[in-house]
Amino acid sequence: METVVSGIRSTGNLHLGNYYGAIQNFVKMQHEYNCYFFIADLHSLTTHPTPANLHNNVKTVLVEYLAAGIDPEQATIYMQSDVPETSELYLYLNMNAYLGELERSTSFKDKVRAQPENVNAGLLTYPVLMTADILLHRATKVPVGKDQEQHLEMARTFGNRFNHLYNHDYFPEPYAFSFSKNLVKIPGLDGKGKMGKSEGEGNAIFLSDSPEVIRKKVKRAVTDSGPTVENQTKPEEIQNLFDLMKVVSTADTITHFDDLYNKMQIRYGDLKKQLAEDVIIATTPIRERINDIANNANYLRKVARHGAEKARESAAKTVKEVREIIGFRSF
């Protein structure tokens, strides 16, 4: 059974983009692959969260992973910081990662432009830590979006460089993997781009949002003044609303509003009301599970301990073998 590894930064609540773009597939994958789904709390340190925020964010992601259907008996769910072997492998790989190639990373250059006052070493070596996350379990399949493909290419580079340096064919090459043939991109409510936590207030609908909050967010979604000719091509902000409908509404509902748009009879208020109610219906089971799980501290501790034990068993084997390959041996 091939190994799949994926992680998500502990930076707050999961949204519809996380769920339909990734987690739905994780739930299916866990029955067919050896899956490790981790919460990337070490990665989140680049933004210097307070201890209270760090803990609460980790708990939020753990709760919502479970509420969304990831089964700790089927997949290994763990916190990155609970597996110290991650940091040890990160150290070894850093010794063979070069400044020039790290500085050329697109994500690093983006971060430098976005936050010039906080260009820390963790941002520079982010691709190395990501490589450690993957190679720690010798994964061959990594579910990533387009924005992470360069990091995955660097992971192959660092793994192959280790193999070449020590003349040992140890690390397999990891490749991007989509369990579903149809990649789902969930648009935001601001009329441009994808749904995301950092795209501003009102862009994302979170799995934990109450019905009232969902209605308010959808009501404020960006629209235009309406079509001016029949069968007009929808502008991005309108197409985004229809794309969101495609994942939460029935085919009949989509056809109904599509026909109204093409006949220049669309009323965006009606469209938004329907979309909001469909989102509420889609998220209610998850939201109810979130509330139940969040209040079960004993269950969360049990899941975290169980996941850490499973992850460390795999990680310890890898690091032990890596240490031997490098030449660290007891006398």
N, C-alpha and C positions, 0 to 999 in steps of 0.2 A: 504494500500500500504506500503510495507516494505521500510525501510530507508537504503540507501547505502551511505557510506562516503569514500572518497579517497582524498589524497592530494599529491602534488608533490613539492619538494624543489625548491625554486627560486634560482637556481644556473646556469642559462644560458639557451641556446636554447634547444628546444625539438628535439630529433633525431628519426630515423626510429624505434628504439626499443621502445621508448615511445609511438609512434603512433600505430604501429601494435601490440605491446604487451599489450597496455592498452587503449589508447584514442579511438581507433575504437570501443571498447566495451562500453566505457563511452557514446559514441554517441547513441548507441543502448539502453543502460540501461535507459537513461534519459526519454524515452517514457514509461517505464514499472515500474519504481521505483521512490521513493521520493529521489532524488539524491543531495548530497552536495559534490561539488568538490572544494577544497580549495587550495590556494597557500601557502605553508608552509614557510612563511618568518620568523616566530619566530624560527623555527628549523634551518634556515640557519645562525642564529647569532652565532652558535657554532664555525663557521669558521671566524668570525669577518670581514665581508665584510665592505667596506667603504660605507658611506651613498649613494653616487652616484651609486656605483655598486649594492647595495641592491635595490634601486628604479628602476634602469634599468632592473635588472633581473626579478623583479616582473612584470614589464610592459611586458617584453618579453614573460613570461609564459602566462599571461593573453591574450595577442594578439594571441599567437599560440593555446591556448585552443579554442578560438573563431574561428580562421581560420580553425581548424581541425574539427569543426562541433558541438561543445558543445553550446547549445542554452540557453542563460540566461533566457528565458521565460519558458523553460522546466526544467532546473536544476538550482540549486543555486551555483553560482560561487562567491567565496569571498576570500579576503586576511585574513589569520589567525590573523594578527595584528589589523584588523578592528573589531574584535569581542573580547572585553576585557574579556568577560565571559570565554573564553578559558583559560586565565591566572589564573582566579579565581578558576576554577575547577581544574586546574593543581596544584595549591597550596593545596587545600583540599586533593587531591589524594596523593600528596607527603607526607603528614602526616602519611599515612598508607603504604608507600613503604619503604622497609628495605634495608639497605646498602648491605648486603650479596647477596640478590637476584638481585640487580641492578648491582653489580660487576660481577656476573656470566653471565650477558647478553653477548652473542657472539659478537654482534656488538660493545659493549663497549670495550671488550678485543681486538678486531681488531683495533679499533681506538687508543687504548693505544699503541699498537705496531707500528701503522703507523705514529702517531704524538705525541710522548712522551713529546714534549715541549708544547703541548696544550691540556692537559687532564682537561677540565673544568667541572663544575657541570652540565652544560647543556648536555654534552655528557653522563654523568652518569644517568641523569634522563630523557633522551630522550624517553624511553618507557612510562614514566608517561605522558609526554606531548602528545605522540601519543594516549594514552588511553583517555586523556581529549578531544582530537579531535573527537574521536569516540563516547564516552559516552555523549558528549555535545548534540548530536542530537539523543541519544539513538538508535544508529544504530545497526542493526543485521547482516548486510552484508558488508564486507570490501574486495574489490578487492586488494589482495596483492600477491607478488611473494614468492617463497620459503624462500628468505632471510629475510622476514618480519614475518614469521609464529610464531617465538618465541616471537616477540613483541605482536602479537595478543593474544597469550596464556597468556602473562603477563597482557594484557588488561582485559581478562576474570578474572584473579586472582584479580586484583585491584578492578574491579567492584563488584565481589562476596564478597571480603573482606569488602568493604563499606556496602554492603547489610547485611552482618553478624554482623558487628560492631554495626550498628544502628537498627538491627532487623527489616529491612524494605526491601522488595523485590522490589527494585526500578530499578536498572540498568539491562537491558537484557544482555544476553551473545552474543557478536559479533563473527561471524565466517568468515573464509576465503571464498571468493566467486569468481567464475569465470563465467561470463555471457556466455562465449563460452566454449564448451566442449573440444575444441582443443586449448591448451595453445600455444601461439606463442612466441618462443624465437628467437630474432633477433641477429645473430652473428655479431661481429665486423669485421673490415677489417684487423686486425693485425694477423689473423690466429689462435686466441685462445680466448675462452670465449665469453661473450655476449657484445653487443654494449653498450657503456657507455660514459658519459661525462668525467669521471676521468681516462679513460684507456689510455690516451696519444693521441698526435696529429695524426690525420688520422684514428683513430679507428672508429669514428662515422660519419654518414652522417646526417646532420641536416636538418630539414624541410625547413629552410630558405636558405640553400646553393644554390648558383647559378649553372646553368648547367656546367659552366666552372670548378667550384670547385668540383662538383660531379665527373666529368670526371677525374680530377687529382687524387682525392682520390681513386676512383675505380682502376685506372691505377696502383697505388702504392700498391694495396692490395697484401698481401703475398700469393705466390704460391710455387709450387715445380718444379722439372725438368720434370714432366710429368709421366704418367703411364708406367710401364715397362712390364706389362703383360696385356692381354685382361681381361675385367671384374674385374679389380683390385678394391679392396675396397678403397674408396677415403680417403686420410688423412684428418685430421681436417680442415686444412686451405682451402682445395679444397671443402670439404663438406660444409663449411661455405658459400662459394660463391654460391653453388647450393641451399642452404637453403634460402639465400637472394633472389635468383631468384624465389623461390616458392611463395613469397609474392608480387613480382612486375612484373613478366613475365608471358606470356601465357604458357599453358600446352605444346603446340607444340614447343615452344622455348626451354623449359626445356628438352623435349624428344630429340630434335635435338642435344643439347650439351652433353646430357647423352650418346647418342649413339656414338658420336665422342670420348668421353672419353673411353667408353668400347672397342672401336675398336683401341685405341691408336692413334687416329688421331686428338686429341684435340689440338687447338692452344689457349693458355690462353689469348693472346692479343685479339682475336676475341670474346672470352667469356666475357672479361672485357668490351669491347666496347658495346656489346649488353646489358650487365647488367647495365652499366652507362646510356644508353639511356632509358632503361625501368624504372630506378629509376627516371630519369628526367620527364618522362611522368607521373609517379605516383604522384610526388610531385609538379608538376607545378600548379595545381589548388589551392593547399594549399599555396604555395609560393606567388601566386598572391593575395590571400586573406590577407596574412600576410602584404604585402606591403600596401594594401588599408586600413586595420584596424589600422595599426600602425600610419598612418597619420591622423586618425580621433579621435583627443583628446576628443572632446565632447562625442562621443559614448563610449569611454573607461571610462570616468568619470561616465557616466550614468550607465553603466554595473556594475562598482565597487560599486556605491552607492546602486543600486538596490540589488545586492548580499549581501552587508553588512546588509541591512535592513531585508532581508529574513532570513539570518543566525542568526542575533541577536534576532529575534522574537522567533526562536526555542531555542536558547541558553539561553535567559533570563528566559524562562519558566523552563528549566532544573535547572539552578542555583538557582532560587527562591525556587524551591521545595527541592533542596539539602540543602540550607541554613536552611529551616524549619526542615528538617529531622535531621540535625546536632544539631539544637537548637538555631540558630541565629534568634531571633524574636524581633520585635520592641515592646517597652513598651508603 
